[in-house]
């Protein structure tokens, strides 16, 4: 019973960390990477699909992403989808290849992005703490039902606290890496 609560809490904390890292990857740093276009959706014969399911997405150089749709009529749709996305990118097509140059980030924009990243990190920390609270409540309910002893409850809460500390440290580490990435020119 105790191990089930711990396993569930660890699974939820891991999911929170993965979600946070995915959100960080969406914050652009001025350097091109193919994952930037992962959430851009294209109208493909009536249904919305991610760009990487209708085109090859590659890096042309450090500041340019190349998108080559598999079907010629999709070039215009993919270009429009990238332009209309919230990424602030301005693609240009050259025949069948769409070039997506990454604009330079201004100092002010970098500071704004750092604020956004810190807010995301705090949200992830709160989510981890909520998982801790729920697990501790589960332990209290088990104690109330006399399914576990007080010692088991205390031990379980200590283990959950160690998990919480571990995942918050991971979140802080990922935040630090992203801030450094954003500040480097």
Phi, psi and omega in degrees: 000313180295318181295327178296316179297316180296315182297316179297315180296317181295320179299315180294321179294320178297318178299318179300315180297316180297319178297318179299315180295324177296317178297322179296323182296334181282341179280117187278149185245006183098336175267144181279140167210145188295333180295345181298328184265004184303323184263007176281123183258140181241141176285111181244096181052048173095351178234147180275126178228154178296152182305319184291356176263355177235000184203159170276128178249118183227168174263124176278313172209189186296338184241010184222131175258138176252132178237121180238100180298148181284336179241136184302318181295344182281346183304311182295317182295318180295316179300316180295319180297318179293318180296320183280350180291167182276016184273348179071032181259152181235088182285155174223135182264142178232088185072242181265353182258131176257122177263131179240094180285143179267118179290153177292146177268135176280163180300319180297317180295322178299316180295322176297317179295324178296320177298317179299314182296319179295323177296317178299318181296318180296321176299319179293319178298317179298319179297318178296318179294325176295323176297318178300314180300314180298318179295317179296322176296321177299317178298318180297319178295321178296321178294317180299322179281359181062031176277334179226164179271170178296323178297318179296320179298313181298315179298317179297316179296322177296318179295319179296322178296320178296318177298316180301313180299319181297313183287327176293323176296320177298318179298315180297322179295315179298320178298315181299317179298316182292321178297317178299318179298317181292324183281337180286136184264000000 
